[in-house]
């Protein structure tokens, strides 16, 4: 009886470790990726439509950059977004995220794409989509 109890405990421990590793991998993709900081380029304006966005993305060639911030299924994607202080626009290769209700920003300090809670783009004219992929930030223009 004690052998079975020990086996169950070992299995539970192994499952817990595997789950924690999976969660760590997913969360680290959201939290930061230092390699993205090496790709930052400040620009006057961001592309405002899908065609010009795709052309800019081809020039940056983000998908070719090797990174270890996430699993092999997640690649860097082109972003053109505001900085955290909303006083500059920049192009950067980074992991994408779903943005809900706010403009997309790139935090230089955090090396991460994230929501800018000081820029509620649903109140813009025209408003941004309620939810959008950060790699499609051209759908949310600053006024």
C-alpha positions as CSV (number, residue, x, y, z in Angstrom):
1,X,0.0,0.0,0.0
2,X,2.8,2.4,0.8
3,X,4.5,1.7,-2.6
4,X,1.3,2.7,-4.4
5,X,1.0,5.9,-2.4
6,X,4.6,6.8,-3.2
7,X,4.1,6.2,-6.9
8,X,1.0,8.4,-6.9
9,X,3.0,11.1,-5.1
10,X,5.8,10.9,-7.7
11,X,3.3,11.1,-10.6
12,X,1.6,14.1,-9.0
13,X,5.0,15.8,-8.5
14,X,6.0,15.1,-12.1
15,X,2.7,16.4,-13.5
16,X,3.1,19.6,-11.4
17,X,6.6,20.2,-12.7
18,X,5.6,19.7,-16.3
19,X,2.6,22.0,-15.9
20,X,4.8,24.7,-14.3
21,X,7.3,24.5,-17.2
22,X,4.5,24.9,-19.7
23,X,3.1,27.9,-17.9
24,X,6.6,29.4,-17.5
25,X,7.1,29.1,-21.3
26,X,3.8,30.8,-22.1
27,X,4.2,33.5,-19.6
28,X,7.7,34.3,-20.6
29,X,6.5,35.0,-24.1
30,X,4.2,37.6,-22.7
31,X,6.5,39.2,-20.2
32,X,9.6,40.2,-22.0
33,X,12.1,39.4,-24.8
34,X,15.4,41.3,-24.5
35,X,16.4,40.4,-28.1
36,X,13.5,42.6,-29.4
37,X,15.3,45.7,-28.1
38,X,18.1,45.2,-30.6
39,X,15.6,45.7,-33.4
40,X,14.1,49.0,-32.3
41,X,14.1,51.8,-35.0
42,X,12.4,55.1,-34.3
43,X,10.3,56.4,-37.2
44,X,8.3,59.5,-37.9
45,X,5.1,57.6,-38.8
46,X,3.8,54.1,-38.8
47,X,2.1,52.5,-41.8
48,X,-1.6,53.2,-41.9
49,X,-3.0,50.4,-44.1
50,X,-2.3,46.7,-44.6
51,X,-0.3,47.2,-47.9
52,X,2.2,49.7,-46.4
53,X,2.4,47.6,-43.2
54,X,3.3,44.5,-45.2
55,X,6.0,46.4,-47.2
56,X,7.5,47.7,-43.9
57,X,7.3,44.2,-42.4
58,X,9.2,42.8,-45.4
59,X,12.0,45.3,-45.0
60,X,12.4,44.5,-41.3
61,X,12.3,40.7,-42.0
62,X,11.4,39.9,-38.3
63,X,10.5,36.3,-39.0
64,X,14.2,35.6,-39.8
65,X,15.4,36.7,-36.3
66,X,16.3,33.8,-34.0
67,X,15.0,34.3,-30.5
68,X,14.6,32.0,-27.4
69,X,11.8,33.9,-25.7
70,X,9.1,31.5,-26.8
71,X,8.7,28.1,-28.4
72,X,9.6,27.5,-32.0
73,X,5.9,28.1,-33.1
74,X,6.1,31.8,-32.1
75,X,8.2,34.0,-34.3
76,X,9.0,37.7,-34.0
77,X,6.6,39.8,-36.0
78,X,6.8,43.4,-37.3
79,X,5.3,46.0,-35.1
80,X,5.1,49.8,-35.5
81,X,3.8,51.3,-32.3
82,X,4.1,54.1,-29.8
83,X,6.5,54.1,-26.9
84,X,5.3,54.0,-23.3
85,X,5.3,57.8,-23.0
86,X,3.3,58.2,-26.2
87,X,5.9,60.7,-27.6
88,X,7.5,58.6,-30.2
89,X,6.7,55.9,-32.7
90,X,9.0,53.0,-33.4
91,X,9.4,49.8,-35.4
92,X,10.3,46.7,-33.6
93,X,10.4,42.9,-34.1
94,X,8.7,41.3,-31.2
95,X,6.3,38.6,-30.2
96,X,2.7,39.5,-30.8
97,X,-0.2,39.8,-28.3
98,X,-3.9,40.4,-28.3
99,X,-4.5,44.0,-27.4
100,X,-7.9,44.9,-25.8
101,X,-9.3,48.4,-26.0
102,X,-6.0,50.3,-25.9
103,X,-3.2,51.3,-28.2
104,X,-0.2,49.0,-28.6
105,X,3.0,50.2,-27.1
106,X,6.6,48.8,-26.9
107,X,8.2,49.2,-23.5
108,X,11.9,49.7,-24.0
109,X,12.5,49.0,-20.3
110,X,10.4,45.9,-20.2
111,X,11.3,44.8,-23.8
112,X,7.7,43.8,-24.4
113,X,4.7,44.7,-26.5
114,X,1.8,45.6,-24.3
115,X,-1.4,47.7,-23.9
116,X,-0.8,51.4,-23.2
117,X,-3.4,52.1,-20.6
118,X,-3.1,55.8,-21.1
119,X,-4.3,55.6,-24.7
120,X,-7.9,54.3,-24.9
121,X,-8.2,53.9,-28.6
122,X,-11.9,52.9,-28.5
123,X,-12.6,56.6,-28.0
124,X,-10.8,57.7,-31.2
125,X,-12.5,58.7,-34.4
126,X,-12.6,56.2,-36.0
127,X,-12.3,53.9,-33.0
128,X,-9.9,51.0,-32.9
129,X,-11.3,47.5,-32.8
130,X,-12.1,46.4,-29.3
131,X,-9.6,43.6,-29.6
132,X,-6.8,43.2,-32.2
133,X,-3.5,41.5,-32.8
134,X,-0.6,43.8,-31.8
135,X,1.1,42.9,-35.2
136,X,-1.8,44.7,-36.9
137,X,-1.6,47.9,-34.9
138,X,-2.2,49.9,-38.1
139,X,-5.9,49.3,-37.3
140,X,-5.4,51.6,-34.3
141,X,-4.1,55.1,-35.3
142,X,-3.2,57.8,-32.8
143,X,-5.1,61.0,-33.3
